[in-house]
Amino acid sequence: MEQVTDQRELWIMGLGERHERGSIVSGYLRTAGYASRIAGPEELKVERPLGILLDLSPSSADGWGILLDLKSDPSTRDIPILPMFLSELGKVGGVFPVAGFFTLPLDEEYLLNKLAVLGLTEDVLDYDLHALIVTRKGEEKLAKAFEGLGFGVVNAYTGKEALALVTTSHPYLVFSMLMLPDIGSFELLDRLRLYPQTRNIPFFVLMKDSMKEGERNAMSREIEHLVRKKSLTQEEFLSYLRRRS
């Protein structure tokens, strides 16, 4: 039997009372040697998981609400979250390897500390590195924070503009609002993963501290469109997990 990689468990969240939808993911994790369980947000009051696999599909039980609550709370915002799409029957339609989530208004000190912990500020003084910021109107506070670190800043105002700019500006990292005028951030991430030169750029998502029900439904539908009823094999699913472990 393979050894469990950490004494703490990976938690599968966003399933509500329909625990059976997590059985396929649980099996995949067990094969890779990870202990896991299906959990609810209330359990975070007494213990912490190694990481969270969060269902954001239309079938989820308030997945977006869970994400916002976790990333808005200083006591839980450092828990790694891997967003995923689970079908009605629990098949894995897609995984979205976001490097991190930040809520607005931006906590600049937390942002700088997080980037340092991830090792993304180590080479900024030695190389001409750029951050691509993709928002509807620009995010001045974020831009100033990057400039203070020594990054060059490139702004894009739509997803399509961002896709054009990555081929010329070659950004070191990307920050995108969750919802853009033309496409969502997960679709932008999905397109960047298609090309070798952009596949491994750290991709961070900016979120408002609240989302209306219509916005949550729209984002879930966007993810549903991205997966197009496909399902990942066990090997494909675990490849994302290994990169984040």
BAVO-898068 format. One record per residue: residue in three letters; x, y, z of N, C-alpha, C, O in turn. Coordinates in steps of 0.05 Angstrom, whole numbers, plus 32768, in hexadecimal, padded with zeros to 4 digits. Example, Ala and Ser with C-alpha at 12.3 -4.5 7.8 and 13.67 -1.06 7.14 Angstrom:
<recs>
ALA81087F8E809C80F67FA6809C81087FBE809C811D7FBE80A9SER81017FD3808E81117FEB808F81028001809D810C801780A1
</recs>
This chain:
<recs>
MET80117FE880008000800080008012801980008025801A800EGLU800A802D7FF0801980457FEE801680558009800180538016GLN802B8064800F802A80748028801A808E8023801D809A800EVAL800B809680377FFD80AF8035801180C68036802480C58045THR800E80DA8025802280EF802280228103803980378110803DASP800D81058048800C8118805E7FF8810D80727FE48101806AGLN7FFC8112808C7FEA810880A07FCE8116809D7FBA810A80A3ARG7FCE812F80947FB5813C80907FA8813380767FB581278065GLU7F8E813880747F7F812E805D7F7B814480497F7C815C804FLEU7F75813B80307F6A814D801C7F4C814C80207F4081368022TRP7F3F816380207F22816480237F15816980087F1E817A7FF9ILE7EFF815C80047EEE81607FEC7ED681707FF57EC781678007MET7ED281887FEA7EBD81997FF47EAB81A37FDD7EB281A07FC5GLY7E9481AD7FE47E8181B77FD17E6C81A27FC97E5D81A67FB6LEU7E6B818C7FD77E5881767FD07E3F81777FE07E2B816A7FD9GLY7E3E81877FF67E27818780077E21816C80137E33815F801DGLU7E08816380117E018149801C7E05813280087E01811B800FARG7E0D81397FF07E1081247FDB7E2C81197FDB7E3B811D7FC8HIS7E33810C7FF07E4E81027FF37E5680EE7FDE7E6E80EB7FD8GLU7E4380E17FD27E4980CC7FBE7E5680D87FA67E6480CA7F97ARG7E5280F27FA17E5F80FF7F8A7E7D81017F8D7E8C81067F7AGLY7E8780FD7FA57EA480FE7FA97EB380E47FA97ECB80E37FAESER7EA480CE7FA37EB180B37FA57EC780AF7F907EDB80A27F96ILE7EC380B97F787ED780B57F637EF180C47F6A7F0680B97F68VAL7EEE80DD7F737F0680ED7F7B7F1380E07F927F2C80DE7F93SER7F0480D77FA67F1080C97FBD7F2080B17FB47F3680AC7FBFGLY7F1680A27FA17F24808A7F977F3E80927F8A7F5380857F8DTYR7F3D80A77F7A7F5680B17F6C7F6B80B97F817F8280B27F7ELEU7F6280C77F957F7580D07FAA7F8180B97FB97F9980B97FC0ARG7F7080A57FBF7F7A808E7FCE7F8F807F7FBE7FA380757FCATHR7F8B807D7FA47F9F80707F937FBA807E7F947FCF80717F93ALA7FBA80997F977FD380A87F987FDE80A97FB47FF480B57FB8GLY7FD1809D7FC87FDC809C7FE37FD380B37FF47FDE80B8800ATYR7FBE80C17FEC7FB480D87FFC7F9B80CF800C7F8980C28002ALA7F9C80D680267F8380D380367F7180EA802F7F7A8101802BSER7F5780E5802D7F4480FA80267F2980F580347F2480DF803EARG7F19810980347EFE8106803E7EED811D80337EF78132802BILE7ED3811880327EC0812C80297EB8813C80427EB081318056ALA7EBB815780407EB9816880587EA8818080527EA38187803AGLY7E9F818D80677E9081A680657E9F81BC80717EB281B88081PRO7E9981D5806B7EA781EC80757EA881EE80947EBB81F8809FGLU7E9481E480A17E9381E580BE7EA981D680CB7EB181DC80E2GLU7EB481C280BD7ECA81B280C97EE481C180CB7EF681B880D9LEU7EE681D780BC7EFF81E780BD7F0181F680D87F17820080DELYS7EED81F680E87EEE820281027EFF81F281167F0981FD812AVAL7F0381D981107F1181C881237F2B81BB81187F3C81B28127GLU7F2E81BA80FD7F4681AF80F17F4B81BA80D67F3981C780CAARG7F6381B580CB7F6A81C080B17F7381A9809F7F80819680A8PRO7F6A81A980857F73819580727F8D819B80667F9781B28068LEU7F99818880597FB1818D80497FAA819F80317FBB81B0802AGLY7F93819C80267F8981AC80107F6C81A6800B7F6281928016ILE7F5F81B57FFA7F4281B17FF57F3E81AE7FD77F4981BE7FC7LEU7F30819A7FCF7F2681977FB37F09819F7FB37EF881937FBFLEU7F0481B57FA57EEA81C27FA77EDA81C17F8D7EE481C97F78ASP7EC281B57F8E7EB181B37F777EA381CE7F727E9681D97F84LEU7EA681D97F5A7E9A81F27F527E8681EF7F3B7E7F82027F2ESER7E7E81D67F377E6B81D17F217E4F81DA7F287E4A81E07F3FPRO7E3C81DA7F157E2081E07F1B7E1481CD7F307E0081D37F3DSER7E2081B57F327E1581A17F457E2081A57F617E1881967F74SER7E3381B77F657E3F81BB7F7F7E2C81C77F937E1881D37F8BALA7E3281C47FAC7E2281D07FC27E3181E97FCB7E4181E87FDEASP7E2B82007FBE7E37821A7FC67E55821A7FC47E6282247FD6GLY7E60820E7FAF7E7D820E7FAC7E89822A7FAC7E9E822E7FB8TRP7E7C823C7F9D7E8782577F9C7E8682657FB77E9882747FBEGLY7E7082617FC57E6E826C7FE07E8482627FF27E8F82728002ILE7E8A82497FF17E9F823D80017EBA824A7FFA7ECA8251800BLEU7EBF824C7FE07ED882587FD77EDB82747FE17EF0827C7FECLEU7EC682857FDF7EC882A07FE87ECC82A280067EDC82B28010ASP7EBE829180157EC1829180327EDD828A803B7EE98296804CLEU7EE88275802E7F03826C80357F188281802F7F2A8286803FLYS7F16828E80187F2A82A1800F7F2682BD801B7F3882CD8019SER7F0F82C280277F0B82DB80357F1382DB80527F1682EF805FASP7F1782C3805D7F1D82BF80797F3B82BB807D7F4682A88072PRO7F4982CD808B7F6682CA80907F6E82AF809C7F8582A68098SER7F5B82A380AB7F62828980B87F62827180A47F6C825C80ABTHR7F558275808D7F53825E807A7F5E8265805E7F5F8253804DARG7F65827D80597F6C8285803D7F86827880337F8B8278801BASP7F96826D80457FAF8260803C7FAB824380357FBE8236802BILE7F948238803A7F8F821C80337F8F821980157F7F82268008PRO7FA0820880097F9F82047FEC7F8481F97FE37F7981E77FEFILE7F7A82057FCD7F6181FC7FC17F6581F57FA47F7182047F95LEU7F5C81DD7F9C7F5C81D57F807F4081D47F767F3181C17F7DPRO7F3881E77F667F1C81E77F5B7F1981D07F477F2C81CA7F38MET7F0181C57F477EFC81AF7F337EDF81AF7F2C7ECE81BB7F39PHE7ED981A17F167EBE819D7F0D7EB681807F107EC3816F7F04LEU7EA2817B7F1F7E97815F7F227E7C815E7F157E6B816F7F18SER7E7881497F057E5E81457EF87E4A813D7F0D7E50813A7F25GLU7E31813A7F047E1B81327F167E2281187F237E1981137F3ALEU7E3081067F167E3880EC7F217E5380EC7F2E7E5C80D77F38GLY7E6081037F2E7E7A81047F3C7E9281007F2B7EA980FE7F35LYS7E8F80FD7F107EA680FB7EFF7EB481167EFD7EA8812B7EFDVAL7ECF81147EFB7EDF812D7EFA7EE081387EDE7EED812C7ECCGLY7ED2814E7ED87ED181597EBE7EE9816B7EB97EF2816E7EA2GLY7EF381787ECD7F0A818A7ECA7F1581937EE47F0881927EF9VAL7F2E819B7EE37F3D81A57EFB7F4A81BF7EF27F5381C27EDCPHE7F4A81D37F047F5381EE7EFE7F6981F67F117F6482007F27PRO7F8281F27F097F9981F57F1C7FA082137F207FB5821C7F17VAL7F9082217F2E7F95823D7F357FAB823E7F4A7FAA822F7F5EALA7FBE82507F467FD482527F5A7FCB825E7F747FD782597F89GLY7FB5826E7F737FAB827A7F8C7F94828C7F867F9082957F6FPHE7F8582927F9B7F6E82A57F997F7382BC7FAD7F7C82B87FC3PHE7F6B82D47FA47F6C82EB7FB67F5282FA7FB47F4782FD7F9ETHR7F4883037FCB7F2F83127FCB7F3483307FCB7F4983397FD5LEU7F22833F7FC07F23835C7FC07F1083677FD47EFB835B7FD9PRO7F16837E7FE17F2E838E7FDD7F48837F7FE57F48836F7FF8LEU7F5D83847FD67F7683757FD97F84837A7FF37F8783917FFCASP7F8C836580017F9D836780187FBA8366800E7FC583508009GLU7FC6837D800B7FE1837E7FFE7FF6836F800D800783618001GLU7FF683718027800A83638038800883458034801C83378031TYR7FEF833B80347FEB831E802F7FF483168014800083018010LEU7FEE832680007FF783207FE48015831D7FE3801F83097FD8LEU802383307FEE804083307FED804C83187FFC805F830B7FF2ASN804183128013804A82FB8022804582E18013805682CF8013LYS802D82DF8006802682C67FF8803882C27FE0804282AB7FDCLEU803E82D77FD1805182D47FBA806C82CC7FC4807A82BC7FB6ALA807582D77FDB808F82D07FE5809082B37FED80A482A57FE8VAL807C82A97FFB807A828D8003807B827B7FEB808882657FEDLEU806F82827FD5806E82727FBD808882757FAD808B82677F98GLY809B82867FB680B482897FA880B282997F8E80C482967F7DLEU809E82A97F8C809982B87F7380A682D47F7380A382E27F5FTHR80B382DB7F8880C182F57F8980DF82F37F8A80ED83077F8BGLU80E982DB7F8A810682D67F8E811782E27F77812D82EC7F7CASP810D82E07F5E811D82E77F47811683027F3B8121830A7F26VAL810583117F4880FA83297F3C8110833F7F38810E834F7F26LEU8124833F7F4A813983547F47814F834C7F33815F835C7F2BASP814F83327F2C816483297F19815A83277EFD816B83267EEATYR814083287EF9813683257EDE812083397ED9811483457EECASP811A833E7EC0810583517EB880EA83417EB780E283377EA2LEU80DD833F7ECE80C5832F7ED080AC83417ED080AC83577EDAHIS809783367EC4807E83457EC1806683367ECD8065831D7ECCALA805483457ED8803B833A7EE1802483437ECF8022835B7EC9LEU801483317EC57FFD83387EB47FE583397EC67FDE83267ED4ILE7FD783507EC77FBF83547ED77FA783577EC47FA783697EB3VAL7F9483457EC77F7D83447EB57F64834C7EC57F59833B7ED4THR7F5B83647EC17F43836E7ECF7F3383807EBD7F3D83897EA8ARG7F1A83857EC47F0A83967EB37F1483B37EB17F1383BF7E9CLYS7F1D83BE7EC77F2583DA7EC87F4183DF7ED37F4983F57ED7GLY7F5083C97ED77F6A83CC7EE37F6883CA7F017F5383D27F0DGLU7F7C83C07F0E7F7D83BE7F2B7F9683CC7F357FAB83C17F38GLU7F9283E77F3B7FA883F87F417FB883EF7F5A7FD183F07F59LYS7FAB83E77F6F7FB983DE7F877FCB83C67F817FE183C57F8BLEU7FC083B47F727FD0839C7F6B7FE883A47F5A7FFE839A7F5EALA7FE383B57F467FF983BD7F35800F83CB7F45802783C67F40LYS800883DC7F58801C83EA7F68802B83D67F7A804383DA7F7EALA801E83C27F83802B83AE7F948040839F7F848057839B7F8DPHE803A83987F6B804D838A7F5A8064839D7F52807B83947F52GLU805E83B57F4C807383C97F46808683CD7F5D809E83D07F5AGLY807B83CC7F75808B83CF7F8D809E83B77F9180B483BB7F9DLEU809783A07F8780A883897F8880BD83897F7280D083797F73GLY80BA839A7F5E80CC839A7F4880C2838E7F2E80D0838C7F1BPHE80A983857F2E809D83797F16809583907F03808D83A57F0BGLY8096838A7EE98089839A7ED6806C83917ED58066837A7EDBVAL805983A37ECF803D839D7ECF803183A17EB3803583B67EA7VAL8023838D7EAA8014838E7E907FF7838A7E967FEF83777EA4ASN7FE6839D7E8D7FC9839B7E927FBB83917E7A7FC183997E63ALA7FA783807E7E7F9483777E697F78837B7E757F7483787E8DTYR7F6583817E637F4B83877E6D7F3683737E647F1E83747E6DTHR7F3E83607E547F2D83497E4C7F3E83307E4B7F5683327E4AGLY7F30831A7E4A7F3F83017E487F4D82FE7E2D7F6482F57E2CLYS7F4083077E187F4C83067DFD7F6583177DFB7F7983107DEFGLU7F64832F7E087F7B83407E087F9283337E177FA983347E0FALA7F8B83267E2D7FA083187E3D7FAD83027E2D7FC682FF7E2ELEU7F9D82F37E1E7FA982DD7E0D7FBB82E87DF87FCF82DB7DF1ALA7FB583007DED7FC7830C7DDA7FE083167DE77FF683147DDBLEU7FDE83217DFF7FF5832C7E0C800983187E178021831D7E18VAL800083007E1E801282ED7E29802782E47E15803D82DB7E1CTHR802182E67DFB803482DE7DE7804982F37DE2805F82ED7DD7THR8044830C7DEB805883217DE68065832A7E00807D83317E00SER8057832A7E16806283337E2F806F831D7E40807F83237E52HIS806883047E3A807282ED7E49807282F17E67808782F27E74PRO805B82F47E73805982FA7E90806382E37EA1806282CC7E9ATYR806E82EB7EB8807882D87ECC806182CD7EDC806282B67EE5LEU804C82DC7EE0803482D37EED801C82E37EE3801F82F97ED8VAL800482D87EE87FEB82E47EDE7FD782E67EF57FD482D47F05PHE7FCB82FE7EF87FB583027F0A7F9D830A7EFA7F9E831D7EEBSER7F8782FB7EFE7F6F83017EEE7F5683027F017F5482F37F14MET7F4483157EFB7F2B83167F097F1C82FC7F027F1F82F17EECLEU7F0C82F37F147EFC82DA7F107EEB82DD7EF77EE982CA7EE7MET7EDD82F47EF47ECC82F87EDD7ED6830F7ECD7EDA83257ED7LEU7EDA830A7EB37EE3831F7EA07ECD83267E8D7EB983177E8BPRO7ED0833C7E7E7EBA83447E6C7EB3832F7E567E9C832D7E4EASP7EC783207E4E7EC2830D7E377EC382F07E3F7EB382E07E36ILE7ED682E87E507ED882CD7E597EDD82CD7E777EE482E27E83GLY7EDB82B67E847EE182B37EA07EFF82AC7EA47F0C82A47E91SER7F0882B07EBC7F2482AB7EC27F2B828D7EBE7F4282877EB6PHE7F18827B7EC47F1E825F7EC07F2282587EA37F3282467E9CGLU7F1382657E927F1782617E757F31826C7E6C7F3F82607E5BLEU7F3982837E767F53828E7E707F69827B7E797F7C82767E6ALEU7F6782717E917F7A825D7E9B7F7B82457E897F91823B7E82ASP7F64823B7E817F6282247E707F7082287E557F7D82167E4BARG7F6D82407E4A7F7A82467E307F9882497E337FA782407E22LEU7FA182547E497FBE82577E4E7FCB823B7E517FE282387E4AARG7FBC82287E5B7FC7820D7E5F7FCA81FE7E447FD681E87E44LEU7FC082097E2F7FC281FB7E157FDE81FE7E087FE581EE7DF7TYR7FEE82127E11800782177E03801E82147E16801D821C7E2DPRO803482077E0D804B82017E1E8057821B7E2B805F821A7E42GLN805782317E1C806482497E26805482587E3C805E82697E4ATHR803A82517E3E8029825E7E52801D824A7E66801082537E7AARG802182317E628014821C7E73801B821E7E90800982197EA1ASN803382267E96803C82257EB2803E82407EC0804A82427ED5ILE803382557EB38033826F7EC08021826E7ED9800A82667ED6PRO802B82767EF0801982777F08800282897F03800582A07EFBPHE7FEA827F7F087FD1828D7F017FC182917F1B7FB8827D7F28PHE7FBC82AA7F227FAD82B17F3A7F9382BE7F327F9082CB7F1EVAL7F7F82B97F437F6482C47F3E7F5C82D87F547F6082D37F6CLEU7F5282EF7F4B7F4883037F5D7F2983017F5E7F1C82FE7F49MET7F1F83037F767F0283007F7A7EF783177F8B7F0483217F9DLYS7EDF83207F847ED183337F967ECA83237FAF7EC9830B7FAFASP7EC683327FC57EC083247FDE7EA483197FE07E9C830E7FF5SER7E94831D7FCB7E7983117FCA7E72830C7FAD7E7C83197F9AMET7E6182F97FA87E5782F27F8E7E3982EF7F8F7E2E82E17FA0LYS7E2B82FB7F7C7E0E82F77F7A7E0982DB7F6F7E1A82CF7F63GLU7DF082D27F747DE982B77F6C7DEC82B47F4E7DF5829F7F44GLY7DE582C97F3E7DE782C87F227E0482C57F197E0A82B77F05GLU7E1682D27F277E3382D17F217E3E82B57F267E4E82AA7F17ARG7E3582A97F3C7E3E828E7F437E34827A7F2E7E4382697F25ASN7E1B827D7F267E10826B7F117E1E826E7EF77E23825B7EE9ALA7E2582877EF07E32828D7ED77E4E82807ED67E5682747EC2MET7E5C82827EEC7E7782767EEE7E7682577EED7E86824A7EE0SER7E62824C7EFA7E5E822F7EF97E5882257EDD7E6282117ED3ARG7E4782357ECF7E40822E7EB37E5982307EA17E5C82207E8EGLU7E6A82447EA67E8282477E967E94822F7E997E9F82257E86ILE7E9782267EB27EA8820E7EB77E9B81F67EA97EAA81E57E9DGLU7E8181F47EAA7E7381DD7E9D7E7981DE7E7F7E7C81C97E73HIS7E7981F67E737E7F81F97E577E9C81F07E517EA181E37E3CLEU7EAE81F77E637ECA81F07E5E7ECF81D27E5E7EDF81C87E4EVAL7EC281C37E6F7EC781A77E717EB981977E5B7EC281817E54ARG7EA381A17E507E9581957E397E8F81787E3E7E9481677E2CLYS7E8681717E557E7D81567E5C7E9481417E5A7E8E81297E58LYS7EAD814A7E5A7EC381377E5A7EC8812E7E767EBD813A7E89SER7ED8811A7E797EE081127E947EFD810A7E947F0780FE7E81LEU7F0C81127EAA7F28810D7EAC7F2D80F07EB57F1D80E67EC6THR7F4280E47EAB7F4A80CA7EB67F5780CE7ED17F5D80E47ED9GLN7F5B80B87EDF7F6880BA7EF97F8480C67EF67F8C80D77F06GLU7F9280BE7EE27FAE80C87EDE7FAD80E67ED87FBE80F57EE3GLU7F9A80EF7EC77F98810B7EC17F91811C7EDA7F9D81317EDFPHE7F7F81127EEA7F7781207F027F8F81227F167F9481387F20LEU7F9D810C7F1A7FB3810C7F2E7FCA811D7F257FDA81257F36SER7FCD81227F0B7FE381327F017FE1814F7F0C7FF5815B7F12TYR7FC981597F107FC581737F1B7FCC81737F397FD781867F43LEU7FC5815E7F467FCA815D7F637FE7815B7F687FF181687F7BARG7FF6814C7F598013814A7F5D802181657F5A8034816B7F68ARG801881757F478024818F7F43801F81A27F5A802E81B57F5FARG800A819C7F69800381AE7F80800D81A37F9A800B81B17FAFSER8017818B7F9B801F817F7FB4803981897FBE804381817FD3
</recs>
